[in-house]
Amino acid sequence: MNPKPPITRSLCLLLFCVSFLAGGRCVFSQQPAAPTVTKEKPDREEAFRSGNALMDKKRYCDALIQYKQGLESASKDASLLYNGGLAAFKCKQYSQALDLWSRLKTIDSDDWQTRAKLIQVYQALSKPQERDAERLALLELRKRDPNGELARLDEYCRDQFEAGGEKIMAFEQYELKGDRALRYVFSILDESEEKEKYRISLGSYETTNAIWRETTKPRPKKGERLFHLDGYYEWGHATYEMYYPEPSYDQVRAAVIEILEKRKNAVSSSTKVSKPQ
């Protein structure tokens, strides 16, 4: 994950100068006093650059040290707080990530990216009430400005975790849209953590719902939907479970973990047919 670029704001560099003044009468019976040395605080920009370079090398714990050193002289710097939270999260120091992102929220409570990060870290800390409160705040931010950046986005990353030896990024769609509407997408990453190997998603497709409405007795009410958990692989497609009504995120997450840990089998599958050369 690339660190967040610096947020445009005026930067104040603090310059420290140590001077020693000699004077007064010498008293030869006393030892001269040791000069007072003022320890300079780390330079904010240098700490930021060093931290980013370490993040690129996936040395997340070392990057966190650099960002924290920068914060010693710029405690409210948004870029250091945000990237420091990223480094702490990747280093699995979740309480430290929570502290840094919470400090950032006090500076700009309308920053939706910070809200999304708080959702992730509360999930990692197994604090569902706090997680859900941040999620509601994120949805309210999106609703408040229908023409803003957030309103133009279809999804946000609400979770990052590991299961079955895989690293997963989970995305929540803000709305169910189109004939192949999705609610959650669990993207299983390759070794570089930059590309998707395959995905597991919770969807509610129009074709599936049309069949369900025609074959279900009593007939489902208008607006009611059937959901299905599917895997999309290089070799083909698998369906693992059907849900009615819509399941919670925690239910779906638990099912995905079972799939990745080989504890849940598909109820149906299909293999891609290769075209003749």
N, C-alpha and C positions, 0 to 999 in steps of 0.2 A: 504494500500500500504506500503510495507516495505521500510524503508529509504535506500538510496543508501549506500553500504558499503564504508568505507574510501578508498580513492584512495591512492595507495602506494606512499609515498613521505616522505622525511626526515622531521621530526617535530622538531621545535626549541622551547623549553620551556624557557620562560623568567622568571628568578628568581629575585625577588625584595627584597632588604634588606634595612631596615631603621636603620640608626645609628645616635645617638645623641652624639655630642662631647661637653664636658663641659670644660670651661677654661676661661682665661681672668680675669680681675679685677671685683669684685662685687661692684655694686653701689646700696646701700641700699635704696636710695630714689626712685628707679624705680621698677615696678613690673617685675618679671621674664617673659621672652618671652615664649609663649606657644610653645611646641615642634612641629616641622613640621611633619605631618603624611602623608606619601605617600600611596595613595589608590592603592592596588594591583588590577591589571586587572584579570578578571576571567580566570581560567585555561582552555585552549583550549580542552584538552582531557575530563575533567570533564564536561564541557558544552556540548560536543558532546555526551557523554554517557547519561547525564541527558535528553537531547533533544530526543535522540532515545527512552529512556524508556517512556517518555511522548507521543511520537508518537505511541508506541505500545498500550498505553491506550486510544488513540484517543483524547488526550488533545492537539490538534494541536496549539492552540494559546499560551498555556504555553510552548510548545516545541519551538515555534518561539522565545520566549523571551530568552530561553537558548542558542539557536544557535547564536542569535545576540550578546549575552554577550561573547560567545567564539570568535566571529569575532572582538571584541574590541582589542584582543591581537594577532589575526591571521587573518587579514583582507582579505588575499588572499588564505585562506584555502579552497580547492575545495570541500571537504566533507561538511564543514559547510555551504558554499554557496549553494550547491545543496540541502542538507536536509532542510536548512532554507527556500529555495524556495518552497519545498514540503509542509512544515508546513504552510507557508503563503498562498499557494494556497488552502490547505484544510481548512484554517481559513477564506477563501474568502477575503483575503487581496491581491488582484491581482496586484495592483501597487507595493507592497512590493516584491511579488514573481518575478515580471518583473525586478525590480532593482537587486535582488540577482542573478538571472539567467543571466542577461545581464553582470554583473560583472564577472561571471564565464566564459562567452563566450570570454571576453577579455583575459582571462588566457589561454584558449585552444579553439580556434575557430573550431577545427576539432572534438570536442566531439559531436557525433551525438545525444546522450541522452539529452544534453543541448539544442540542436536545436529543438528536439521534444517537450521539455518542453516549449520553447518559442512559438512554434506553439499553444500549448494549452492555454497559458496565453494571447496571443494576441487575440485568439478566445473569451476568457472570457471577455476581455476588449473591444470587438467589434471593433477591428482594423484589418479588412480583408487585407489591403494592406501589413501591416507589417507581418501578419500571412503568407500570400502567399510568401513573400520574404524569410522567414525562411524555408518554405516548399521547395522552389526551391533550397535553399542552402543545405538542407538535401539530396535531390535527387542527387545533384551534388557530395556531399561527397560519396554517395553510388556508383555513376558511376566512380568516380576517382580511387577507389580501388576495382576492380572486385573480388579480392581474400580475401578481408578483412572481418571482423566480420559483418559489416553492410550489405555487399552484400549477406551474407548467410541468412539474415533474410527475411521473407516474408511480414512482416507488422510492423507498429509502431502505438502507441497510439497517435492520433492527437487531441483528444477532451475528456473532462470530463464535464458533466453537469447534471442538474436535470430537470425533467419534469413529470407532472402527478403523483407526489409523488414518483417517481422512481429515482435512481441514475444510470447513464449511463456512460460507457466507450466506446468511438468510435475508431475503428481501421481502418486504410487505408492499403489495400494491395498494395504493390509496383507494382505488375504485375498481369495481368489476366492470370491465369494458370489453365490448366486441363479442364475436361468436365463440372465441376460445378464451374466455375471461379467466384470469388467474388471481389468487389471493396471496399465496406465498410461493416463493421460488428459493429452493435450497441449492446453491451452486457449489458443487464439489470441485475443489481447486487441484491443479497439478502441482508438481514439486516446486515450481517457480512461484506459486501462489499468485500468479498474474493471469492465468488462463483457466478456463473451465474444462474439466474432463467430461463431466456429465451433470445432469440436474434432476432433482426430484421436486415436483410442484403439486400444490393443491389448486385444482381448477374447478370450474363450473361451466362446461361447454354447452352451447345452445342445443346441439344435436343430441347430446346425452340427456339433457333436461327434457327435450321434446319427447323422446322415447319414454322417459320416466313418467311424465305426466299422462301419456296415453295408456300406459300399462299398469299404473298404480291405482288401487282402489282402497279407500275412496280417493277421488282425484285430488291432487295437491291444490292448495289455494293459490290464487294469483300472487306472484311475488316470491313464493317459496321455491327454494333451489336445492338441487342435489349437488354434492361436491365429491370429487374423486382425487385420490392421491396416486400420482403417476411418476414413473422413472423414465427418463429419455437418455438412452445410451447410444454408443457408437454402433452397437449391434442391433438395436431396435427399441421397443417400447414395452413397459410393464405397468399394469395397474395393481396396486396393493390393497386399496380399501375404498369403500364408498361411505359417504357421510350424509346424514340428514338428521337434524338441521346442521348449519355450518359449525364445524368444530372450532375450539379455541386454538390459539397459537401453541399453547403448551401441549395440547393433545397431539397436534400435528408434529411438533418437534420431537416428542417422545416416539412417535411412529417412525419418523425418519431415522432416529438413532437405532431403533430396532432393525431397520432395513440395512443400515451400514454395518451393524454388528452381526449380520446374518441370522437374526432371530425372527425375521418376518419375511414370509414368502409371498410372491405375487399370486393374485387370484386369476390373472390372465396375462398373456404376453404375445407379442408378435415380433417376427424377425424381418429386418430389411431384406428385400429381394434385390440382389445385384443385377444390374443391367448387363446384357451380353456385350462383350467387346466387339 
